[in-house]
């Protein structure tokens, strides 16, 4: 059993980075996933989001 799983979808296009792995350096410059400023969402909020996203998968 996996109690939690999430994905990050990053739009890409051919030639956006010379070296494919350079995208990770760029992500690290501006993205902070876990920090004190982000408040946890309620189970109700996550369930609502999951129900909305389910139609796409």
N, C-alpha and C positions, 0 to 999 in steps of 0.2 A: 504494500500500500504506500502511496505517495501522498502525504498530507497537504502538500502545496506544490504547485507547478505554475510557472509563467513563462512567457516568451516575449522577446522584443523583436518587432518587425521594423527593419530599416530599409526604406526604399533605396534602391541602387539603380544605376544606369551604366551602360558600357563606357569605360574610360573615365569614370568619376575619380578614380585613384590610379596612379601609375602602378604601384604595387598593391595588390589586393589587401594585404594585411595593414596597410596604412590607415584604413578606416578605424581600426581599434585605437590608434593613437589619437585620432580626432574625437572619437567617442569619449575617451578618458579626459579630454580637455574640458568638456562642457557638461558631462552627464554625472550626476550624483544620484544614485538610485536609493541608497539607504542613508538617511541623515535625520538629525533631530527636528528639522523643519517640516518633515512630512508626517502628517497625522495618520494613524492607522484608520482604515475604512472599516465600517461595521459589516457583520455577516450579511445583513440585509442589502447593503450597497453592493457588495461583491456578488451576491446571488442575482441581483437585478442586472448587473453588468454581464454576468455569465449567461443569463437567459437571452440577453440581446445578442451576444457574440455567437451563441450556439447556432444560429441560423446560417452563419458563414462557414461552419466547419462540418 
